Amino acid sequence: MSAPNKSYDPVEVEALKPEAIDRARDEALAAIAAADSLDALREVKVAHSGDRSPLALANREIGALPPHAKADAGKRVGAARGAVGKALGQRQEELEAERDERVLVEEAVDVTLPHDRQPAGARHPLTTLMERIEDVFVAMGYEVAEGTEAETEWFNFDALNIGPDHPARTTQDTFFVAGASPQADGAKNAGKDAAEESGVVLRTHTSPVQARALLSRELPVYVICPGRVFRTDELDATHTPVFHQVELIAIDEGLTMADLKGTLDHMVRELFGADMSTRLRPSYFPFTEPSAEMDMVCYVCRGASVGDPQRPCRTCSSEGWIELGGCGMVNPRVLRACGVDPDQYSGFAFGFGIERMLMFRHNVEDMRDMVEGDVRFTRPFGTEI
Ligand code: DAH
């Protein structure tokens, strides 16, 4: 602000000259008209009507004018500021209206657009079948265990009475996990693969859970374990290197093979229908003694094809039975390896493949369909629970 000014005419103050005021007003109006957004208008407002704008500065000069000049200068500056303020208000309204219109268009919801571009998947039938099997046994008081997929050779083989020379221990069936081992160097010198010496394999069956269950629980033990197992097979219509098994072990006082048979019959009735039953055929497994293969009545012909050439059954080759898995009374050597007294406790175990059972239950003909993850395969199974 200039010093008190009593003697000279207001036109002599540069900022208050009519041309200067008109110019400041016109520049402000032009800038307001050119502001194309609310942000731009905010900046224009600061520049042309803020405290440091030319018109505000001119307004301050008025106070220093001689009294007779104040009214005239005040009128001119006031009119210019009024015009700028009005233009700002109008432009603000216009820009807000534009913005509201744009938001309405941009954020409009088109209710005719398709809403299901990401269709829901479907649970894999292997998962639902495993859960269904679990339910059958949980209802009988069994506990569900998991075990581990990378397993020590001791649990996978030794604890189950599968000696070092058993064919299942050769690299033909087993994935060995590479890793450091105290004997690895010596083994290499002896021409062996370090992986074979790590002592860790991908479990080739769920049976190691038998030993794990016995070592980690108080007796009696009633455990079921569904899970993934691994063998060095090529993927084809009837093999896959990664598949699923269900293992069961029951150890208590006084359990006999009759309990095993009754449990198997109950399971197939729950899973395949009330008219189902099983039969046992003598077999050999190192970890059960005696051991048996378990068959169930053919789910297709229900045994009707046997001896009837008019009604051959492709599924069971007209034998009336389908092989399901292995079973038996847990070998006392397994019990002893797990610290259980075979004179006091006995029990049974069985194991079978889930893929095979899914093939029976749902007429799946090619195992590759189960691993490819194509929803066209899984969807027809729906959300069976
Ligand atoms: N572990 C066996 C396999 O993978 C299946 C099996 C046989 C499990 C007999 C058992 C059993 O529990 O008693 O071929």
Boltz pocket constraint, residues with backbone or C-beta under 6 A from the ligand:
constraints:
  - pocket:
      binder: B
      contacts: [[A, 204], [A, 205], [A, 206], [A, 207], [A, 247], [A, 248], [A, 285], [A, 287], [A, 288], [A, 292], [A, 325], [A, 326], [A, 327], [A, 328], [A, 349], [A, 350], [A, 351], [A, 352]]
      max_distance: 6.0
